[in-house]
């Protein structure tokens, strides 16, 4: 999971994605520092464009919560909490 992206419209690093292989279930949520949910996705191929209600968020650090299952292994839901920086 990257820790920084730059949604500035230059077509490089404009969308935040989580990456993985053999993922069978996926859920990602992104929150601002006050706990407001800004983005959610159940599809690992859909990333966050750095917008909330169509407007680019401010340069800041955001909380990323990810839950996923993998094809092989214990079949338990794995949970991770990360941070992502939005810079321009």
C-alpha positions as CSV (number, residue, x, y, z in Angstrom):
1,X,0.0,0.0,0.0
2,X,1.6,3.3,-1.1
3,X,1.9,6.0,1.6
4,X,1.7,9.1,-0.7
5,X,0.0,10.1,-3.9
6,X,-0.4,13.3,-5.9
7,X,-3.9,13.9,-7.3
8,X,-2.9,17.0,-9.4
9,X,-4.1,16.0,-12.8
10,X,-0.8,15.2,-14.5
11,X,-1.8,11.6,-15.1
12,X,1.0,10.3,-12.9
13,X,0.2,9.0,-9.4
14,X,-3.2,10.7,-9.5
15,X,-5.1,7.8,-8.0
16,X,-4.5,5.9,-4.7
17,X,-4.7,2.1,-5.1
18,X,-4.0,-0.8,-2.7
19,X,-2.3,-3.7,-4.5
20,X,-2.3,-7.4,-3.9
21,X,-2.4,-10.8,-5.6
22,X,-4.9,-13.7,-5.0
23,X,-7.3,-11.3,-3.2
24,X,-10.7,-12.9,-2.9
25,X,-12.4,-10.2,-0.8
26,X,-11.5,-6.6,-0.4
27,X,-12.8,-3.5,1.4
28,X,-11.1,-0.2,1.7
29,X,-12.2,3.0,3.5
30,X,-10.4,6.3,3.7
31,X,-11.0,8.8,6.5
32,X,-9.9,12.3,7.2
33,X,-8.2,13.2,10.5
34,X,-11.5,13.8,12.2
35,X,-12.9,10.4,11.3
36,X,-15.2,11.5,8.4
37,X,-15.5,8.7,5.8
38,X,-14.3,10.2,2.4
39,X,-14.1,7.1,0.2
40,X,-15.0,3.4,0.2
41,X,-14.6,0.6,-2.3
42,X,-15.1,-3.1,-2.4
43,X,-13.2,-3.5,-5.6
44,X,-9.4,-3.5,-5.5
45,X,-9.3,-2.1,-9.1
46,X,-11.1,1.1,-8.1
47,X,-8.9,3.6,-6.4
48,X,-9.4,6.9,-4.6
49,X,-8.9,10.0,-6.8
50,X,-8.3,12.3,-3.9
51,X,-11.8,13.8,-4.0
52,X,-14.7,14.1,-1.6
53,X,-18.0,15.0,-3.1
54,X,-16.3,15.9,-6.3
55,X,-13.8,18.3,-4.7
56,X,-10.1,17.6,-4.2
57,X,-9.2,17.2,-0.6
58,X,-6.6,19.4,1.0
59,X,-3.0,18.4,1.3
60,X,-2.9,16.3,4.5
61,X,-2.5,12.8,5.9
62,X,-5.5,10.4,5.7
63,X,-6.3,7.1,7.4
64,X,-6.7,4.0,5.2
65,X,-8.5,0.9,6.6
66,X,-8.3,-2.2,4.5
67,X,-9.8,-5.6,5.0
68,X,-9.1,-8.5,2.7
69,X,-9.0,-12.2,2.3
70,X,-6.5,-14.1,0.2
71,X,-7.1,-17.2,-1.9
72,X,-4.5,-19.4,-0.2
73,X,-3.8,-19.4,3.5
74,X,-6.0,-19.3,6.6
75,X,-9.0,-17.7,4.9
76,X,-9.4,-15.2,7.7
77,X,-10.2,-11.6,7.1
78,X,-7.0,-9.6,7.4
79,X,-7.2,-6.0,8.6
80,X,-4.7,-3.2,8.2
81,X,-4.7,0.5,9.1
82,X,-2.3,2.7,7.1
83,X,-1.8,6.3,6.4
84,X,-1.7,8.0,3.0
85,X,-0.3,11.5,2.3
86,X,-2.0,13.7,-0.3
87,X,0.5,16.1,-1.8
88,X,0.5,18.3,-4.9
